[in-house]
Amino acid sequence: MKNIFTLFFLSFILFSCSRDNEDEIIENNEPLITKMSSLVLYSGFTFNSNMDLNVYFQYDNDKRLTKKTGGFLPVSGSTGFDSSFSNKVFTTLVYSGNTVLIENFSSSPDFTVPKNSKYFILNNNNQIFEREFEDGHEYNYKKQQYKYESGKLTEILTTLPKMPYYPPDDYIPTYLEKFYYDSKGNLTKSEYIFQKDGINTKEKIVRTFEDYDNSYNPWKRLYLLDEFFYRSISKNNFRKYTEIKYDYYGNITSTKVQDWGFNYDSSGNIIIN
């Protein structure tokens, strides 16, 4: 963990020295969401009827997210569910200049949760510029670089700097995700492509986002949390999600489709509590 922090710190120094001070600053006027029902997004999970099922969010004086309380824990497959909601888990976001450290914790004496430490560098608009994290194995240490055009995310390049050339073909594996939008600024599709030496292969994940409403987006400020990342990108809220995975030969290996039926108030805005 010490090594990953050292690399992250060095990256921050280089980034700080190379930032363009003339970059246009984009003002974030999105509302501060402090409470959201876990039932708004998630279905097919187990809930304790006596438990507070809300997720709570806290912010600092600069309106940056600092804490999320409430989340899901994996449960035995014999229950028929993948996860169970708990209000005893929380996530902290600690800022230092343009860097952010995100970690998970448990407030219960009965269980612990993996920290899953993630390190971010933000640009002048508080968008993600770079991200570093470990994915359960030393060789799965990953570094991501984010690119934007006109304020919109267009690419994420994922590299595995601890992984040597991949035998037996001796190539460097990378992943490129490209993002596409409609005229309203809503994300319509992303393509997550496996690359050999920077060249695209047929192995990829294609995600499509459809059936957008006309409501404000309550997840805009929650972009640093993986579970809300894809929702935070758009102006409005998608109600249909499709994910198709392709293998190295371009064959479809799995398809996932999910729909949401949100509730709205008389002004057409999504109800989250």
C-alpha positions as CSV (number, residue, x, y, z in Angstrom):
1,M,0.0,0.0,0.0
2,K,3.0,2.3,0.7
3,N,4.1,1.9,-2.9
4,I,0.8,2.8,-4.4
5,F,0.6,5.9,-2.3
6,T,4.1,6.9,-3.3
7,L,3.3,6.5,-7.0
8,F,0.1,8.5,-6.5
9,F,1.9,11.3,-4.7
10,L,4.5,11.6,-7.4
11,S,1.7,11.6,-10.0
12,F,0.1,14.5,-8.1
13,I,3.3,16.5,-8.1
14,L,3.7,16.0,-11.9
15,F,0.1,16.9,-12.5
16,S,0.3,20.0,-10.3
17,C,3.3,21.3,-12.3
18,S,1.7,20.7,-15.7
19,R,-1.9,21.9,-15.1
20,D,-3.0,24.6,-17.5
21,N,-4.1,27.6,-15.4
22,E,-6.1,28.9,-18.3
23,D,-8.5,25.9,-18.3
24,E,-12.1,27.0,-18.3
25,I,-13.6,26.5,-14.8
26,I,-17.0,24.8,-14.9
27,E,-19.3,25.8,-12.0
28,N,-21.1,23.0,-10.3
29,N,-24.5,24.2,-9.2
30,E,-26.1,20.8,-8.7
31,P,-28.1,20.3,-5.4
32,L,-26.6,18.7,-2.3
33,I,-28.4,15.4,-1.8
34,T,-28.1,14.5,1.9
35,K,-30.5,11.5,2.0
36,M,-31.6,9.0,-0.6
37,S,-33.7,5.9,-0.2
38,S,-31.8,2.7,-1.1
39,L,-35.0,1.5,-2.8
40,V,-34.7,4.2,-5.5
41,L,-32.0,2.3,-7.4
42,Y,-31.8,-1.2,-6.0
43,S,-34.2,-4.2,-6.3
44,G,-33.6,-7.9,-5.7
45,F,-31.8,-7.3,-2.4
46,T,-32.7,-8.3,1.2
47,F,-33.9,-5.7,3.6
48,N,-34.6,-5.7,7.3
49,S,-38.0,-4.0,7.7
50,N,-36.9,-2.4,11.0
51,M,-33.8,-0.9,9.5
52,D,-33.3,2.6,8.3
53,L,-33.1,2.0,4.5
54,N,-31.8,5.5,3.6
55,V,-28.3,6.3,2.4
56,Y,-26.9,9.5,3.9
57,F,-24.4,11.9,2.4
58,Q,-22.2,14.6,4.0
59,Y,-20.2,17.4,2.3
60,D,-17.5,19.9,3.3
61,N,-17.7,23.7,3.0
62,D,-16.7,23.5,-0.6
63,K,-19.7,21.2,-1.3
64,R,-17.5,18.2,-1.9
65,L,-18.8,14.8,-0.8
66,T,-17.0,13.6,2.3
67,K,-19.0,10.6,3.6
68,K,-21.6,8.1,2.5
69,T,-23.4,6.1,5.2
70,G,-25.3,2.9,4.2
71,G,-24.5,0.3,1.6
72,F,-24.7,-3.3,0.6
73,L,-22.8,-6.4,1.9
74,P,-22.5,-9.7,0.1
75,V,-24.6,-12.6,1.5
76,S,-24.6,-16.3,1.0
77,G,-26.0,-17.5,-2.3
78,S,-28.3,-19.8,-0.5
79,T,-30.4,-16.8,0.5
80,G,-31.3,-16.3,-3.1
81,F,-29.9,-12.8,-3.1
82,D,-26.5,-11.3,-3.9
83,S,-26.4,-8.6,-1.2
84,S,-28.0,-7.2,1.9
85,F,-28.4,-3.6,2.8
86,S,-26.7,-2.4,6.0
87,N,-26.6,1.1,7.7
88,K,-23.5,0.0,9.5
89,V,-21.1,0.5,6.6
90,F,-19.8,3.8,5.4
91,T,-17.4,5.4,3.0
92,T,-15.1,8.3,3.6
93,L,-13.6,10.8,1.1
94,V,-10.5,12.6,2.4
95,Y,-9.3,15.6,0.3
96,S,-5.8,17.1,0.2
97,G,-5.5,19.7,-2.4
98,N,-6.5,18.1,-5.7
99,T,-6.1,14.5,-4.3
100,V,-8.8,12.3,-2.8
101,L,-8.5,9.1,-0.7
102,I,-11.6,6.9,-0.6
103,E,-12.0,4.0,1.8
104,N,-14.8,1.8,3.2
105,F,-15.4,1.1,6.9
106,S,-17.8,-0.7,9.3
107,S,-19.3,0.8,12.4
108,S,-20.5,-2.6,13.7
109,P,-18.5,-4.8,16.1
110,D,-19.9,-7.8,14.3
111,F,-18.2,-7.5,10.9
112,T,-15.5,-5.7,9.0
113,V,-15.4,-4.6,5.4
114,P,-12.5,-4.3,3.0
115,K,-11.2,-0.8,2.7
116,N,-10.8,-1.0,-1.0
117,S,-8.6,2.1,-1.0
118,K,-8.8,4.3,-4.1
119,Y,-6.7,7.4,-4.9
120,F,-7.8,10.2,-7.2
121,I,-6.3,13.3,-8.7
122,L,-8.9,15.9,-9.7
123,N,-8.5,18.6,-12.4
124,N,-9.5,22.3,-12.0
125,N,-13.1,21.4,-12.5
126,N,-13.1,18.8,-9.7
127,Q,-13.4,16.1,-12.4
128,I,-11.4,12.9,-12.2
129,F,-8.0,13.3,-13.9
130,E,-6.3,10.2,-12.6
131,R,-7.2,7.2,-10.4
132,E,-5.2,4.5,-8.8
133,F,-6.4,1.4,-7.0
134,E,-5.8,-2.3,-6.3
135,D,-8.2,-4.9,-7.5
136,G,-7.6,-7.8,-5.1
137,H,-4.2,-8.9,-6.4
138,E,-0.8,-7.3,-6.7
139,Y,-0.9,-7.6,-10.5
140,N,-4.3,-6.1,-10.6
141,Y,-3.1,-2.7,-9.4
142,K,-4.6,-0.3,-11.9
143,K,-4.1,3.2,-13.0
144,Q,-6.7,5.2,-15.0
145,Q,-6.4,8.4,-16.9
146,Y,-9.5,10.4,-17.8
147,K,-10.0,12.6,-20.9
148,Y,-12.6,15.3,-21.5
149,E,-13.9,17.4,-24.3
150,S,-16.2,20.4,-23.7
151,G,-16.6,19.3,-20.1
152,K,-17.8,15.8,-21.0
153,L,-15.9,12.6,-20.3
154,T,-14.8,11.0,-23.5
155,E,-12.2,8.3,-22.6
156,I,-10.8,6.3,-19.7
157,L,-7.5,4.5,-20.3
158,T,-6.7,1.8,-17.8
159,T,-3.2,0.5,-17.5
160,L,-1.7,-2.3,-15.3
161,P,1.8,-0.9,-14.5
162,K,2.8,-3.8,-12.2
163,M,1.9,-6.4,-14.8
164,P,4.9,-7.5,-17.0
165,Y,4.5,-8.5,-20.6
166,Y,1.7,-11.0,-20.8
167,P,3.0,-14.5,-21.7
168,P,3.2,-16.2,-24.1
169,D,2.6,-13.4,-26.6
170,D,4.6,-10.7,-24.9
171,Y,2.2,-7.8,-25.2
172,I,1.2,-5.0,-22.9
173,P,-2.5,-5.2,-21.8
174,T,-4.5,-2.0,-21.5
175,Y,-8.2,-1.1,-21.5
176,L,-9.9,1.8,-23.3
177,E,-13.4,3.0,-22.5
178,K,-15.0,5.5,-24.9
179,F,-18.1,7.5,-24.1
180,Y,-20.9,8.7,-26.4
181,Y,-23.6,11.3,-25.8
182,D,-26.9,12.6,-27.2
183,S,-27.7,16.2,-28.0
184,K,-29.0,16.8,-24.4
185,G,-25.7,15.7,-22.8
186,N,-26.9,12.3,-21.8
187,L,-24.6,9.3,-22.0
188,T,-26.0,6.9,-24.6
189,K,-23.2,4.3,-24.9
190,S,-19.8,3.3,-23.6
191,E,-17.4,0.7,-25.1
192,Y,-14.8,-0.9,-22.7
193,I,-12.3,-2.5,-25.0
194,F,-9.4,-4.8,-24.2
195,Q,-6.2,-3.7,-26.0
196,K,-2.9,-5.4,-26.9
197,D,0.0,-2.9,-27.2
198,G,-2.6,-0.2,-27.6
199,I,-4.5,-1.9,-30.4
200,N,-8.2,-2.8,-30.0
201,T,-9.2,-6.4,-29.9
202,K,-12.8,-7.8,-30.2
203,E,-13.0,-8.4,-26.5
204,K,-15.1,-5.7,-25.0
205,I,-18.1,-4.6,-22.9
206,V,-20.7,-2.5,-24.6
207,R,-23.0,-0.6,-22.2
208,T,-26.1,1.3,-23.5
209,F,-28.1,3.8,-21.5
210,E,-31.7,4.6,-22.6
211,D,-35.1,5.9,-21.8
212,Y,-34.0,9.1,-20.1
213,D,-36.4,11.3,-18.2
214,N,-36.4,15.1,-18.0
215,S,-35.6,15.4,-14.3
216,Y,-32.5,16.9,-12.7
217,N,-29.8,14.3,-11.9
218,P,-29.5,13.7,-8.1
219,W,-26.3,11.7,-8.6
220,K,-24.2,14.4,-10.2
221,R,-22.1,15.2,-7.1
222,L,-21.6,11.5,-6.3
223,Y,-19.3,10.7,-9.3
224,L,-16.4,9.6,-7.1
225,L,-18.4,6.6,-5.9
226,D,-18.2,3.6,-8.3
227,E,-21.9,2.6,-7.7
228,F,-23.1,6.0,-9.0
229,F,-20.4,6.8,-11.5
230,Y,-22.3,6.0,-14.8
231,R,-25.4,7.8,-13.5
232,S,-23.4,10.9,-12.5
233,I,-22.2,11.5,-16.1
234,S,-25.5,12.6,-17.7
235,K,-27.8,15.6,-17.4
236,N,-30.9,13.4,-16.7
237,N,-31.6,9.9,-15.5
238,F,-31.6,6.7,-17.6
239,R,-34.3,4.1,-16.9
240,K,-32.9,1.3,-19.0
241,Y,-29.4,-0.2,-19.0
242,T,-28.0,-2.9,-21.3
243,E,-24.6,-4.6,-20.9
244,I,-23.2,-7.0,-23.6
245,K,-19.9,-8.8,-23.1
246,Y,-17.9,-10.0,-26.1
247,D,-15.0,-12.5,-26.0
248,Y,-11.6,-12.3,-27.8
249,Y,-13.2,-13.6,-31.0
250,G,-16.1,-11.2,-30.9
251,N,-18.7,-13.7,-29.7
252,I,-21.4,-12.5,-27.2
253,T,-20.8,-14.3,-23.9
254,S,-23.5,-12.6,-21.7
255,T,-26.2,-10.0,-21.9
256,K,-27.7,-8.0,-19.0
257,V,-30.8,-5.8,-19.2
258,Q,-32.2,-3.7,-16.3
259,D,-35.1,-1.3,-16.1
260,W,-36.1,1.3,-13.5
261,G,-39.5,2.8,-12.7
262,F,-38.8,6.0,-10.8
263,N,-41.4,8.1,-9.1
264,Y,-41.7,11.8,-9.9
265,D,-43.3,14.8,-8.3
266,S,-45.7,17.3,-9.9
267,S,-42.8,19.2,-11.5
268,G,-41.4,16.0,-13.2
269,N,-38.4,15.7,-10.9
270,I,-37.4,12.3,-9.5
271,I,-38.4,11.5,-5.9
272,I,-35.4,10.0,-4.0
273,N,-36.7,9.7,-0.4
